[in-house]
Amino acid sequence: MKFWKTFFACLLAIVVGGMALWMVGVMVIGGVTMLLTPTPTSQLGPSSVLQLDLGRVSDSPVQSPLGQLDPNTLEFLPAQSTLQVIETISTAAVDDNICGVYLRLGEYTEVSAAGVEEIRGALQEFRRSGKWIVAYDEVYSQVGYWLASVADRVYVNPMGGVDWHGLSSQVMFYKGLLDKLDVEPQIIRHGTYKAAVEPFMTDRMSEANRTQTQTVVNSMWDVLVADVAEARGLTPHYVALLADRLMVDGAQAAQEYGLVDGVMYEDQVLDFMSRLTKDASLLTPRKEEITPDQEVDMAIPDVAVSNVTSTPAVDTLPAKPMSSPNIVAFADYCLLRPNTASHISRNKVAVIYAEGDIVSGRGYQQVGDKTLARLIRQARNDKGVKAVVLRVNSPGGSALAAEQIWHELEQLRATKPLIVSMGAVAASGGYYIAAPADVIFADRLTVTGSIGVFGLFFNMGDALQNKLGITVDGVETSSHSDIGSPFRNMDAAERNYFQKNVDEVYVTFVNRVASGRNLSYQRVDAVAEGRVWSGVDARSIGLVDDFGGLAMAINVAADRAGVRNDFRIVELTEELSGLMQLLGSAGVSVRENIMRRQMGVLYEPWHEMRSLETKNGLRAEWPTPFVIGL
């Protein structure tokens, strides 16, 4: 009897203790969540100015607030999705309280080039609403200046400047390192331009890879040059010449050559905007800045351009007192902005994100085929979902995983409209899963294509023996029982076996694209062979339908579903709950942030080498090169 009393007492203690711990856990999670939930520090009122300080902008929604932690400062940096930024700018355009935008990027801005293009398009629409944009920064990066050039007025700090020198692309090669380690890569590929394996088999770019990379970088640069020239009232030749001759060597030069409107400190810019909120006529139209004769004169390095008109520079600004407008921070406006929806529609356009490497299984900060397939089925089976937009931002990965995702998308396409919106990159496996769409939109700076396959295996046997004194031996039941072993080279039969697999996957890949794009096999094969294309060139060869960002893709999806004037957007993501929702990918994000800050430009090659073990087998993948200047 005493035993049972003790037993039930212990059991009761365990139950009560467990409930207490659970309640404490809920309270801790709730408390931390409240601490991490931002509260507005600025107030929205008449004649307010929206400060666009973007922070980190990702394609997919940020699920964990801890993922925004900067490990160096222990501060939570602003983080939002591209769609959130675009929707917020659109809301500000019709908000009577907002009279203008202050574009102030700062040092913590992390946005892909394709993301900048979409945000730039949203800002152009904002200006068409009759409101103004003023940009200011200490030092503009090239892509930052490209974004800022959309503004009515662009200012720079007197000791700052504008980086304007062109783009370059560099690839790091690991063959020499593998040779020193006695690691032998065994490569099977289909596609002349399939350059993902080149870093492991040679020490320099092949001519085919050099050709395709040069073409893509030229296309990107042409976009930046043309946009800046149009925004600033210059000619593309002139703008390109400024970079080619490194003529923009400081703030004064940036003003002299027409890239900025004035050289100011930030308090002076704030004072100018304060006056703008009361008198928008201060934004007088710019005069013609560069004449054709002056453009010709640019061939002479010491010729100064004297016809550039700017708004007041530092020495011509009025003396104190100066004032500041009512600035509303972007993060605050996301919380304070008015709800423009008159009702909640039953018609839904679902947005599904495919961001990261394509892998088998669930994936974490990757495109897991099982996770994505589940979301696609969810959208297909939901009668309220009238159309689906798949946002692809992936260099590819596992060919098998891409095929599984393709199959689910084919089933979805048979029941409702499927529109693809490409982000910074939708190449190889990323294009594979885009192929079934009814319509494919890309940004002009999107990198896509790379329709090709490779197999990559590593022989580590010599490395283990020569470097560590480890040898491997074993038995087998058949001649090739240990095919794919990382401890020996393939023989001719095994290489032929894998080559046949690679060729079959390539043929399937091309057929998938041909079917989805309504093209012949021969037509697709002619632009395939693993070659990458910019969004501009991809449209001309039929791999994408048109230029446009996520917002345009959503509108077209709604239009095709017949709900253009009555729909709401739902973003389908993997559901996390409880502690997982709080922590999410915090550990991964913080570790990545630390490594990125410490290693700088060496982070990408380090990450590439670190992921070698995941690259074994058949891959539909494109290696992202270093595009310097973006």
Buried (B, 14 or more C-beta within 10 A) or exposed (E): EEEEEEEEEEEEEEEEEEEEEEEEEEEEBEEBEEEBEBEBEBEBEEBBBBBBBBBBBBBBBBBBBBBBBBBEEEEBBBBBBBBBBBBBBBBBBEBEBBBBBBBBBEEBBBBBBBBBBBBBBBBEEBBEEEBBBBBBBBBBBBBBBBBBBBBBBBBBBBEBBBBBBBBBBEBBBBBEBBEEBBBBBBBBBBBBBBBBBBBBBEEEBBEBBBBBBEBBBBBBBBBBBBBBBBBBBBBBEBBBBBBEEEBBEBBBBBBBBBBBBBBBBBEBBBBBBBBBBEEBEBBEEBEEBBEEEBBEBBEEEEEEBEEBEBBBBBEEBEEEEBEEBBBBBBBBBBEBBEEEEEEEBEBBBBBBBBBBBBBBEEBEBBBBBBBBBBBBEBBBEBEEBBBBBBBBBBBBBBBBBBBBBBBBBBEBBEEBBBBBBBBBBBBBBBBBBBBBBBBBBBBBBBBBBBBBBBBBBBBBBBBBBEEEEEEEEEEEEEEEEBBBBBBBEBEEEBBEBBBEBBBEBBBBBBBBBBBBBEBEBEBBBEBBBBBBBBBBBBBEBBBBBEBBBBBBBBBBBBBBBEBBEEBBBBBBEBEBEEEEBBBBBBEEBBEBBEBBEEEEEEBBBEEBEEEBEEBBBBBBBBBBBEBBBB
